[in-house]
Amino acid sequence: MYAIVEIAGQQFKVSKDLKVYVHRLANEEGSKVSFDKVLLLDDNGSITLGAPAIEGASVEAKVLSHLKGDKVIVFKKKRRKGYKKRNGHRQYLTQIVIEGISATGGKKAAKAEKAPAEPKVEKVEAAEPKAPKAPKAKKAEATEETTTEENN
């Protein structure tokens, strides 16, 4: 069983006992968190889709720790100008572990099990034959007439 859930503005594919690093949450370490914005739920091949979220479904997690991510170097340079700028950034993260996925409500996604549609039968009445269209007249092409007098 897995779910796609939106946590702190990002979407994650989660399953039970999975450890995930998310953007910093305001909860204390050791506290439990519930995420209600479940976008997709898969229960052993039975897929439930949300529009945009599944009502009644939630993902429970426990906050393990707050930490900082790896340093990312931001280097800007403009060639031939002598301009160089070096900055670093470390993202604040929270490590959580998924404790459970509860699924109640929602609509099951159809797996292409549509009944064949009945063919439409239209009655065609005999219509009067249309007269063929007359071809459009071609524009006369301008021809250049050169005389021997003009060439001299």
C-alpha positions in Angstrom: 0.0 0.0 0.0 1.3 3.4 -0.9 0.0 6.9 -1.3 1.0 10.2 -2.9 0.6 12.9 -0.4 1.4 16.7 -0.4 3.6 17.7 2.5 4.8 21.3 2.9 4.1 22.1 -0.7 5.8 19.1 -2.2 4.4 15.7 -3.3 5.9 12.5 -1.9 5.2 8.8 -2.6 5.0 7.3 0.8 4.4 3.9 2.3 4.4 2.5 5.9 7.8 2.7 7.8 9.4 5.0 5.2 11.7 7.8 6.3 11.3 11.0 4.4 13.0 14.4 4.6 10.6 17.3 4.1 10.8 21.0 4.4 10.9 22.2 8.0 7.7 21.5 10.0 6.7 23.5 13.0 6.0 20.4 15.1 8.2 19.2 18.0 10.5 16.2 17.8 8.7 13.1 18.8 5.2 14.5 18.0 2.7 12.9 15.6 1.6 14.7 12.5 -1.4 13.9 10.2 -1.4 14.9 6.5 -4.9 15.1 4.9 -4.0 16.1 1.4 -3.7 12.6 -0.1 -3.8 12.8 -3.9 -3.6 9.1 -4.8 -4.0 5.9 -2.9 -3.0 2.4 -4.0 -4.3 -0.6 -2.0 -2.8 -3.7 -3.6 -3.8 -2.7 -7.1 -7.0 -0.9 -6.2 -6.2 2.8 -7.1 -8.2 5.7 -5.7 -7.8 9.1 -7.2 -8.6 12.4 -5.6 -10.0 15.5 -7.3 -7.7 17.1 -6.2 -7.5 15.3 -2.8 -9.2 12.2 -1.4 -11.8 13.1 1.2 -11.4 11.1 4.5 -7.9 9.7 3.6 -4.9 10.7 5.7 -1.3 9.8 6.3 0.0 9.7 9.9 3.7 10.3 10.6 6.1 10.9 13.5 8.7 13.7 13.6 12.1 12.2 14.2 14.4 15.2 14.0 15.0 18.7 12.7 18.3 19.2 10.7 19.9 21.1 8.0 20.6 19.7 4.5 23.8 19.6 2.6 25.4 22.9 1.6 24.7 24.1 -1.9 27.1 26.6 -3.4 25.6 29.4 -5.5 28.3 31.0 -7.7 27.6 33.9 -10.0 30.1 35.3 -12.5 30.0 37.8 -15.4 32.9 37.2 -17.7 35.3 40.0 -18.6 33.7 42.2 -15.9 35.5 41.1 -12.8 32.2 40.2 -11.1 32.2 37.1 -8.9 29.7 36.3 -6.1 29.8 33.2 -4.0 27.0 32.2 -1.7 26.1 29.1 0.2 22.7 27.7 1.3 21.7 25.0 3.7 18.0 24.0 3.6 16.2 23.4 7.0 14.7 20.0 6.9 12.6 17.7 9.1 12.9 13.9 9.1 9.7 12.0 9.5 8.7 8.4 9.5 5.4 7.3 8.0 3.4 5.3 10.6 0.3 4.5 8.7 -2.0 5.3 5.8 -5.8 5.4 6.5 -8.2 5.2 3.6 -11.8 6.0 4.0 -14.0 7.5 1.3 -13.0 8.4 -2.3 -13.9 7.1 -5.7 -12.3 4.1 -7.3 -10.6 4.7 -10.6 -12.0 2.8 -13.5 -9.6 0.4 -15.3 -11.0 0.8 -18.8 -14.1 -1.3 -18.1 -16.5 0.6 -20.2 -19.5 -1.0 -21.8 -19.4 -0.9 -25.6 -21.4 2.0 -26.8 -24.3 1.3 -29.2 -23.5 2.4 -32.7 -25.5 5.5 -33.8 -27.8 4.9 -36.8 -28.8 7.9 -38.7 -31.5 7.9 -41.4 -30.3 9.4 -44.6 -33.0 10.8 -46.9 -32.5 11.1 -50.6 -31.3 14.6 -51.2 -31.4 16.4 -54.5 -28.1 16.3 -56.3 -26.2 19.5 -56.1 -25.0 21.2 -59.3 -21.2 21.1 -59.7 -19.5 24.3 -58.9 -18.2 26.3 -61.8 -14.4 26.7 -61.9 -13.2 30.1 -60.9 -11.8 32.3 -63.6 -8.0 32.6 -63.6 -6.6 36.0 -63.4 -4.8 37.0 -66.5 -1.1 36.9 -66.0 0.8 40.1 -66.9 3.2 39.4 -69.6 6.0 41.7 -70.4 6.3 42.7 -74.0 9.6 43.9 -75.0 10.2 45.6 -78.2 13.4 46.2 -80.0 12.9 49.9 -79.5 13.0 49.6 -75.7 16.1 47.5 -75.7 18.1 50.1 -77.7 
